[in-house]
């Protein structure tokens, strides 16, 4: 089993990715760390705890950054994408379980030092918690096994601006800090995630199981699909952004990659743009192709 720390800003695709990871025997989820992004950090923490309750898993959750690495206070959430509650307005009750008292970046540092060269970090929100961990304890850089990031758009347009992907635009300075740190990063960006589509027809299959969790996930995902249909009426589903990052950790052969030096634009009109160069160091692994059907089949076999 691969020990992983899962850094989330829990909206709908984060929740799907959580279920995928927790139902995959290849992974040992040491804990979830939360960040602002799709929703505020308090809401992301609540949603992470709520999803764990729905799945019936007891994994510690550590609340993290509530504002960006350099610029400070963060406002403006993606509630038009993920719903007022961040979970497609499917959340009916607050979770009973509570988060741990330790701060997210401190948990990351602790676990990496406890298990040197073993821990993989999966980050599917803004990279603020990782940047804070590096800033506080740069000695962890050479002893992290892997960092798999859902973010960026190297060879394709962005999704919140013509240039930038949401997680990178949310905290471009944190992304630049992480990408230039020497961490062994794999970037799972829009270059590949937009090629993955969860068909809308699968939601009725989930509901047909009669499981409460399956109904919750179907209702939640239906909201997400309606958002996709608002700009692509014929899409027939939604992209599996965060779940693909989990898939890459489970089986790296789902994707094709290239090694590039990535620079993040931190100012001006193109803020959040991820620019790839074959020259320069450090280089990180960029996903450039995906076996979308094989990945989808694997995801569907695990998520519910």
VENNORSUL-V10869 format. One record per helix or strand of 2 or more residues. SS is the DSSP state (a for helix, b for strand). FROM is the first residue (numbers start at 1). TO is the last residue. If there is no record, write none. Layout:
[[SS/FROM/TO] [SS/FROM/TO]]
This chain:
[[b/2/8] [a/12/22] [b/27/34] [a/41/55] [b/61/63] [a/79/82] [a/104/114] [b/120/123] [a/128/136] [a/138/143] [b/146/150] [a/166/170] [a/172/179] [b/185/188] [a/190/193] [b/197/199] [a/201/208] [a/212/231] [b/237/239] [a/241/250] [a/252/254] [b/255/264] [b/273/277] [b/284/290] [a/292/303]]
